């Protein structure tokens, strides 16, 4: 079955007794045992729920992994992954990662003796030089958030396998529709499912897929023990939303290429960060491991006051956090998504007061451009 068809058929006819086309919502905390020592496979919803199970099997199939897990948020998913490691272990993490990832590693897990090196993931030599005998995993995003740097997943995998480390890829921006890191050798894929997978700015969730069943079982044990699960109703909402993933991602991709090109020609725009542009650093690598560019881009304007102007004047585009919904959203990473990254690090990376991040929706591209044009005008 082709990927587009797999996406549509997640959760179709999973209830054999009724023949329901849509997976039911099993809104039950607990389940009856047939007899002492016997189980239906469902005992308590924290451990497993029939609706969540359909979702988890669906995302595992799309990523071509062995085990899928659904969490209450993207950060709950990342937290569970980090719990695989112990005091004294070391991680290598891309430096311009999502601010919440930076925060939980730097401010929370550092208290438990987990150490980290934040590196330029697009520079494989820098990644290699950061590895120590204590390094247990390399965590990357590609494209990164918000600078859209490209990480060579195959090169990272080659580096890690020689050192017996996990490769963890946050695949939120591209989803399995455009990029499948497990097929490139990664061990774990993470999604903030709140974004493109849910796609409507109405649901908070996280997903993890492990390539190996044994590793997946370890993550499931952590999930069950700590309880950061996605509830059955939200699991059903995500199943329903994911059915249109292919259609939405194609439109996001189409719109973003048009708008990125338009922004490059605007006199008030200093730089555009988008992997679909011919001069984007790492585009060749991106094209070798992905089949599309997604709907995210960032752009720098000529002055911080211009940023305030744009955020004040946008009309159809909404000034709001998050990304990946059908509606276009714009944010200022320096004071929103990446506020917990130290200012000296932000400035070194280029996450400045002039950098705006744009999540391009599925509206008509000309309407998005018209809104940007009037917002940028003096």
C-alpha positions, 0 to 999 in steps of 0.5 A, spaced: 500 500 500 502 506 498 504 511 503 498 516 501 493 510 502 496 508 508 495 515 511 488 515 509 486 508 512 489 509 519 484 506 524 479 504 518 475 498 520 479 496 527 472 494 530 471 487 527 464 486 531 461 492 529 464 493 522 465 501 524 469 504 519 471 509 524 475 507 530 471 507 536 473 512 542 474 507 548 473 512 554 474 507 559 479 507 565 479 500 566 477 493 563 474 487 565 478 481 566 475 474 563 478 470 569 483 470 574 490 470 570 487 472 564 487 479 560 483 482 553 490 485 552 487 491 556 487 492 563 488 499 565 488 505 560 495 508 562 498 501 560 494 501 553 487 503 550 484 500 544 484 507 541 491 509 543 493 502 540 490 504 533 494 510 533 500 508 535 500 502 530 498 507 525 504 512 526 509 506 527 507 504 520 508 510 517 515 511 519 516 504 518 518 502 525 517 497 530 513 500 536 509 507 536 507 510 542 503 516 543 504 521 549 500 527 552 505 532 549 511 533 545 515 535 551 512 528 554 515 524 549 522 528 549 522 527 556 520 519 556 526 519 551 531 522 555 529 518 561 533 512 557 539 515 560 542 515 567 547 520 571 553 521 568 551 519 561 552 525 555 548 527 549 550 531 543 544 535 541 543 540 535 544 547 538 538 551 534 533 546 537 526 547 539 527 552 545 523 547 550 527 541 548 533 546 550 530 548 556 528 541 559 535 538 557 539 544 560 534 546 566 531 539 568 535 533 566 542 537 568 539 536 575 540 529 575 547 528 572 545 528 565 550 532 561 550 535 554 554 538 548 550 543 544 553 543 537 552 545 530 548 539 527 550 541 520 557 540 521 559 533 522 566 534 524 563 538 530 558 533 532 564 528 531 569 532 536 563 533 541 563 525 542 566 522 549 566 515 552 560 517 556 556 519 549 549 515 549 545 519 544 545 524 538 539 528 538 537 532 532 532 536 528 532 537 520 530 542 518 532 545 525 528 550 529 528 556 527 534 556 522 532 551 518 539 548 518 540 541 515 543 535 518 545 529 514 542 523 518 546 518 514 552 521 516 550 522 523 548 514 523 554 512 521 558 516 526 553 513 532 554 506 530 561 506 530 560 509 537 554 505 539 550 510 540 542 512 539 540 517 533 534 520 535 531 525 530 525 530 531 521 529 525 516 534 527 517 539 521 517 534 515 512 528 518 513 521 515 510 524 509 516 528 507 522 524 511 522 517 514 529 517 519 528 510 521 529 508 514 536 512 514 538 508 520 536 512 526 533 509 532 528 513 534 523 518 531 520 524 535 514 528 533 510 534 536 504 531 534 500 538 536 503 540 529 503 537 522 500 531 524 494 534 528 494 539 523 488 544 526 491 548 532 486 544 536 490 538 540 496 537 544 500 531 543 506 527 542 509 521 538 515 516 538 517 511 534 522 506 535 526 502 529 527 496 534 522 492 538 527 492 544 528 499 544 521 500 543 519 496 549 524 500 554 520 506 552 513 503 553 516 501 560 518 508 561 511 511 559 507 506 563 511 508 569 511 515 568 504 516 565 505 521 560 500 518 555 495 521 550 487 520 552 483 516 548 479 522 545 485 525 543 488 519 540 481 519 536 482 526 534 489 525 532 487 519 528 482 523 524 486 529 523 492 524 520 487 522 515 488 528 511 496 529 512 498 528 505 493 533 502 495 538 507 503 537 507 502 538 499 499 544 500 503 547 505 509 545 501 506 548 495 505 555 498 511 555 502 515 555 496 511 561 493 512 565 499 519 563 500 521 566 493 517 572 494 520 574 501 527 573 497 525 579 493 522 584 498 527 590 500 525 589 507 527 582 508 535 581 509 535 573 509 530 567 508 531 561 511 528 555 507 531 549 504 527 549 498 531 555 496 536 553 491 542 557 495 540 554 502 546 551 505 545 543 505 539 543 500 543 537 496 543 533 503 536 535 504 534 533 497 537 526 498 533 524 505 527 528 504 521 528 498 519 535 500 520 542 504 514 542 508 511 549 510 516 552 515 520 558 514 524 563 517 526 570 515 530 576 518 527 583 517 532 590 516 530 592 523 527 590 530 522 595 529 520 592 523 518 586 527 514 589 531 510 593 525 509 586 522 506 583 528 502 588 529 499 589 522 498 582 520 491 580 519 489 573 516 496 571 519 495 570 526 501 572 531 501 566 535 505 560 538 506 553 535 506 551 528 503 546 523 496 548 523 492 549 517 492 557 519 498 561 517 502 563 524 507 568 525 512 568 531 518 571 534 522 566 536 527 570 540 522 572 545 517 566 544 519 559 542 526 560 544 526 565 550 529 560 555 535 559 550 541 564 553 541 570 549 548 570 548 547 563 544 541 566 541 545 572 538 551 567 536 546 562 532 542 568 529 536 567 533 535 575 533 530 580 534 529 581 527 528 574 526 521 571 524 518 564 524 512 563 519 508 557 519 505 557 512 498 554 512 493 552 506 490 558 505 491 561 498 498 563 497 496 570 494 492 572 500 498 570 505 503 574 500 498 580 500 498 580 508 505 580 508 506 585 503 501 590 507 504 588 514 511 590 511 510 596 508 512 603 511 
